[in-house]
């Protein structure tokens, strides 16, 4: 009698232990909500493939500097045409640099996400491995006798069938857990591979940014040399002076025409609320400038060697740094000119205008209302420029005046 009670107690204890194992594994799966599958492995394969394609795309889109220089060679007979075409190449390279920098930011974020996924994969894999060891040890100790005891202890045939179904379900559960472990092991390896591919893409993007920035500087240097060479090779200085004066006159004519158009528009809208300058001080238009490379007023021209009027201030700053609107106003021009390069002109009312020249990129268009301190473009070296800087000019009632009268 006592022996029979002990045997039944052993059977009950074995069943309880088995149920505890199953319940614990199911609870873990629910807690982490993570189960590797063919789909999750395919997603990682797709991530690896995409990273490789991105690297191939980067290689094919890099600037062929020698080809660009070769195509520019035939334009050197006409300096304005040459500068215009070279500036278009600079603009294209600048866009590539921005795209690569955006890719770097995206890859850095993706790498952090993949690292977190890898940590989770490893944690799940280790837990699954420990659970499987417990299950194998349990089955080794109990083995087939557990199932025999369960069936032999059945009170009737119906109870035996119920227990047989339970045993079959338990075996199926074991197979499922083994499959999950195999899938998760594969997923862990695939996640490691994906992480490595993302890192390779990030590293290559950083290298390509350096290459494109080198290409950008190489073209700027070539343009500077060409402008200086042409100025130095002109035998008749009077001709050089005349060319310079014609250049300034052309700029002034463009700007004066814009002013005239604005004033005509204002005349038509005089009955309405006309813009008026309220007398406030200007925001500094280039907060990242390192120095004033050329001030407003009379100066010795760098290549002509004679005194000429410089109608603005040149603020030396790195290419791509921000250009800000000096004051509230309306953009009356956002365009390109072979001497001014990419330029912006803003109407502040009461006959007051500000002009921003040689930008690498424009962030506003004609007709845009801007506010003081708003980014309107990026510093560059387009047009007749021998290095990255902002030429900032102020005009009042049709004439240039010193910008320092309005700046803080």
ABEGO torsion letter per residue (X at the ends): XAAAAAAAAAAAAAAAAAAAAAAAAAAAAAAAGBBBBAAAAAAAAAAAAAAAAAAAAAAAABBBAAAAAAAAAAAAABAAAAAAAAAAAAAAAAAAAAAAAAAAAAAAAAAAAAAAAAAAAAAAAAAAAAAAAAAAAAAAAAEAAAAAAAAAABABAAAAAAAAAAAAAAAAAAAAAAAAAAAAAAAAAAAAAAAAAAAAAAAAAAAAAAAAAAAAAAAAAAAAAAAAAAAAABABAAAAAAAAAAAAAAAAAAAAAAAAAAAAAAAAAAABBBBBBAGBBBBBABAABABBABBBEBBBBAAAGBBBBBABBBBBBBBGBBBBBABBEBBABBBBBAAAEBBBBBBAEGGBBBBBBGBABBABBBGBBBBBGBBABBBBABEBBAEBBBBBBBBBGGBBBBAAAABX
